[in-house]
Amino acid sequence: MAAGAAVVFTGVAAAPAGAAEGGASFTRVQVNHGKPIVIGVSKEVAAPTSFRMATTHQWKWPAVFLYRGSTGDRLWHAVETSDCIRVSSGVCDFNETMFFDPSVWEMHNSEAGAWKVAAEVYYQGGGGDTDDEDLTVYVKRNSRLTVNASPEPVTQGSTITVTGKITRANWQTRKYASYEGRLVSLQFKASGAISYTTVKKVYANGSGDLKTTVKASKTGTWRWAYYGNTTTGPSTSAEDHVVVQ
């Protein structure tokens, strides 16, 4: 069997999603610990992956990848696969890392959403095997929130105005843009408390702006929280502490 880590650089490439020639089986496949892969606009994201391969063939290198569509369009910018971690004769465990870097590689907003998972191996002398793993991974655009609660300090019983803005990564412009119409939770944690409580939910306007009012009752911290969807990751704002006198 081949040894040595393999690093492959590619954009979105086409490959068949079904079995190629057979001769290998892949089990224990896990991508990013079962969590969505959330990508912003400027930082490389590394998604840890692991799998087990069993084959009697002499092989060059195996890999797990994301694909979608009938042609099996792939999504990764680079992948690094470990040496064989021998389990038994013909059976190896592998650790792999998929890298996504929107600051270097062109990404399209349409790539956000569900991707299927497949595994492949190339054999020495030619041929190989590609198998669908019947798993789904969500690749999401990162979101951001800001917050401001005023006045500070405030008299008990008076009105606190809490504002903010929700934006999300636009992979095509490589900037964050307003995310209009989102339902965002306003949360409060009283001084001395250990967790936040949702006070109300507010829809962002057409510019992604958030605004609501609450009665000042206790000193504590305010924040906004967005729980995400199938194409966009969750986010929470920074905290804004307001003293109630």
N, C-alpha and C positions, 0 to 999 in steps of 0.2 A: 504494500500500500504506500501511497505517497505520503510524505511528511513535509512539514514546514507550513507556516501560515500563508494564506493566499489573500491578496488584496486586489480587488477588481474595481476599476472606475468606469462608470457608464452613466448615461442619461436615462431617459425612459426608452427602453428597448422592447422589441417584440420577441416573444418566444411562445411555443406551444404550452398550454396548461395541462394537457393530458400526459399519459405515460408515453415515453419515447421508445425505448427498447426493453425496459424491464430489467430485472436482475438486482435491484436494490430496494430496500424498504426503509421508511423513515418513521420514527415514532418519537414520543416525548417532545414534540415541537412546541416551543413557547416563544412568543415575540413580545418584547417590552413588558415582561411580567404580566401579560394579559391586559395591559392598560393601553388606552389610545396613545398615538404618537402625535404630540402637539408641537407645531413648528411656527416660529415667528418669522422675522424678515431678515435677520442679520447674524444669528448665531447658529453654528452647527449643532445638530441634535444627534445624539448617539443612542440607538435603540438596541439594548442587549437581547440576544436571541440564543436559544440552545436547542439541540436536537440529537437524536441517536440514529445512526445509520448502520444497517446490516447488509453486507454484500460479500460475495465470494470473488468478485472481479477485482482486478488491480485498477485503482482509480487515481485521477489527477487531483481533483478537489471537489468537495461538496459545498452546497450553500442553500439556505432558505431565502426566499424572496417574496415580495408582494406583487400581485398582478390583478388585473381586472379586464373585462371585455372578452369577447370570443377569441381574439388574437393573443390574449395574455400580455397586454402592455405592462411592463414592469415599472416599479418605482423604487429607486434608490440612487444615491450619488456615489457611494463607495460601500464596499462590504469587506470585512476582515474575518476570516475563519481560522480558528485555532488548529493546532496539531491534533491528531487523533488521541483521544483519551481512551485507552484500550479497556474494553469491558470484558471481552472474550474473543476467541478466534473469529475474525470477520465482523466484529461488532465494535463500533467506536461511538463515543460521545464527543460532541463538538460544542464549543462556545463561539458565537459569532456576534459581530456588531454591525448593524446597518447604520450608515451615516447619511444624514440629510443636511445640505448646506444651501439655503436659499440665497445667500449672499454671493455664491459662486455659480450655482447652476440655475438655469431658468425653470421656474415652477409656475403652474397655472392654477388659478383658484378652483377650477373644475376638478382638480385632483384631490380636493378635500372630500372626505367621506369614507365609504366602506371599500376595503381591499381584501382580496382573497390571499391565502397563503399557499405556496407550493415549495417543494424541495427538489433539488436536482443534483446530479453527480455526472461528471465526465470520466470516461474510462480511458486508461492508457491504450493506445492503439486505435482509438476512435469509438464513437458511439457513447451512449450514456442512458440515464433514466431521469425522467421528470414526473413527479407525482403531486397531484392536488391533495392538500392536507385537510380539507373541509374545515378550515378555520377562517374567521373574519377579524381583521384589524382595522380600526378607524384611524385615519390620518386627518388631523384637525388643524385649522388655522388658530393661532394663539389670540386670545382676547385680553384687553386691559381695561381697568376701571380707575377713575379718580374720584376723590371725595372732598367736600368742604362743608363743614357745619358751622353756622354762625347765628347770632353773635357769640363771642367768647370773651369773658364769661357771660352767663345769662341768669336772669332772675327766675326763681322757681315759679312755674305756672305760665311763664311767657312762651312765646313761639320760637322754636328753632327751625331755621330753614336749612335743609340739607340738599346740596347740589352735587353733581358729578357728571361724568361722561364715560360712555362705553365705546371702545374702538376695537377693531380686530385687524389682524395681519392681512394685507393685500399682497399676495405673493408676486403678482405681476408688476406692481409698481415698487415693491420692496419698501412699503411704508404702511403705517397704521391708518385706517380710515374709519369714519363714523359707522357705527353699527345700529342703524335705526330700528325702532319697533321692538326692541328686546324687553322682555319682562325681567326686571332686576329687583332683588330683595334688599330692603334697607334693614340693617341689623344693628342691635345695640347690646353693649356689655357694660353693666353697672360696675363702678369701682369696687374691687374685691371679689367680683364674680369670676368664674373660670371659663365661661362659654358665652357665645352670642345668642341672642334671641331675635328672630325675624319680627319686625314691628309692622311692616307693610310692604307691598309690592308695587312697583311703579314701572310703567312703560316708558322707554326712551323715545324722545321725539324724532323727527326726521333728520336731525343733526346728531343724534346719539346722546343728546343732553338729558340729564335726569334732574328732577326738582320736586321736592315735597316739603311739607311742614309737619312738625310734631310738637307736642307740649313738653316743656322742660320740667322733669320731675326729679331726676337723680343725676348726680355727676357720673360721667362715664364716657365710653368711646363709641363712635358711630363709624359704620363702614357700609359699602355696597357689596353685594355678592351676586354673581351670575353663574348659573349652573351648567351652561353650555348646551350643545345639541350635537347632532351627528356630524356636523362639519366644522364646529367651532368649540375650542376648549373652554373650560370654566375659568373664572378669575375672581379675585377679591381685591378691593381697593386697599390702600393704606388705611391706617386708623386716624380718626380725628377726635381728640379728647376735648370734651366740653365740661367746664366746671359750672355747676348749678348752685347759685347762692341763695 
